[in-house]
Amino acid sequence: MGSLGFSYDDSAPFPQTDHVDQQQFKPLDPEEFRKQAHQMVDFIADYYAKIESYPVLAQVQPGYLRTRIPQNAPYRPEPLETIFNDINRHIIPGMTHWLSPKFFAFFPATVSTAAFLGEMLCTGFNSVGFNWLSSPAVTELEMIVMDWLANMLKLPKCFTFAGSGGGVIQNTTSEAVLVTLIAARDKALERISTDDTRNLVVYCSDQTHSTFTKASKMAGIHPRNIRSIQTSIDAGFCLCPVALREAVREDVAEGLVPLYLCATVGTTSTTAVDPLEPLADVARDYGMWFHVDAAYGGSACICPEFRHYFNGVERVDSLSLSPHKWLLSYLDCCCLWVKKPELLVNSLSTNPEYLKNKLSESDSVVDYKDWQVGTGRRFKSLRLWLVLRSYGVENLQSHIRSDVRMAKKFEWLVRSDPRFEVVVPRLFALVCFRLNPDSPGRSTESLNRKLLEWVNSTGKAYLTHTIVGGVYMLRFAVGATLTEERHVIAAWELIGEGADEVLRSPCRTTQYIHTTASNIEVKISFNSQHSTTNM
């Protein structure tokens, strides 16, 4: 009988296996790791080198892989060469290649050599930094890197560890919104002395990312109390402070409690920017937590000419942006800053006996487990640290400006063809446009749907669409790390060819477009306020 009351028979023979030599099975042998890791790096480098040769959008049907992969895992080990062969034959053909220079859909997922090396270190160390003591470097480097990035964005000191706030790397914007919603909820419930969330109301625009609704439900907000304020094309699809104030006023009159406002710098559909300063007035007047989702547009604010989009940020409670969208960091990396970290800790802290230690109990260290939903966390700051050190602020600014420059060129090409129009003003590196020929009796939406399907079916480019204000439009997002100007020009020529096809025009314009696109010189002058294009 064991000391805890469990019974066991220590005379029973230890089970043996006839096929596996326990002395030879070494899942982490340093020399074998060195050999196979070199092979894997070569494989990935080859993939990047020939990624242009693959169709951007996967050309397979649902369920294709189940017919190619065995139903059960192999009983005996297989050589890495066999696995590589299967990746080439079965996995790569079923991938949509987000790193392709011809990928212009959604928002890009940017990568870089420095970030890859950082990811190798992160995975290689395999540190689980749930509190300071579990790996001090994991916590302290993240604190430093978050302050570095805050300084690059010229955030107020109240958002940094050097001040009274601080930052944390979350996995995604969804988690950043969720943890701040929970903190705001608990703060509000304490203020009004109740644990009933039925009267709490949250606010956003109809252009706010759909993750906000999901996070609100997870935080206990009833769907009927999630207010989506309608935007308009006349206002650039940004959240109107007047409309927001009116909605909040009506809710207060009904006895509801305004809880949380989510504004966006760079909406998903059109990269609209909500006006932070007047929205902050509404949030202040009604005691709401004010969060800014700058997942896409926030990265551009390291450039002085875009920093004005953050005007008023000193009056918000929290801010998040995703370096994996535009600052050359691999997925997943969402940076969240808060003015009052103690509000996150009050709502999210856990203190089981097996994690207790003197330093944590003295409140002299940061335990990041209390800033997030989960407990375990990876050494993600290594990726950002290597990116910032390897490239410096200057090169990261140049990277942003280069993407904007290519987007401006594409915008000019769209405007140069009378069959097309730019639907909303371009603010960053996304162009929203549509085919809109003078063709009475033909549905513009139907034409654009056909055009998008035609372009994507070629495998030579990948675009996506959106519908805003009832208008169906195509989105051309420049930003994949490998994209060059020639890829933008080629994509435009492809779109022109597709327009010919869907219009069934006898007059081909592809050669005209090619000639025009190939001889345009775009000169962009950046200053602290704005950028200009001279054609």
Disulfide bonds with the S-S distance in Angstrom:
none
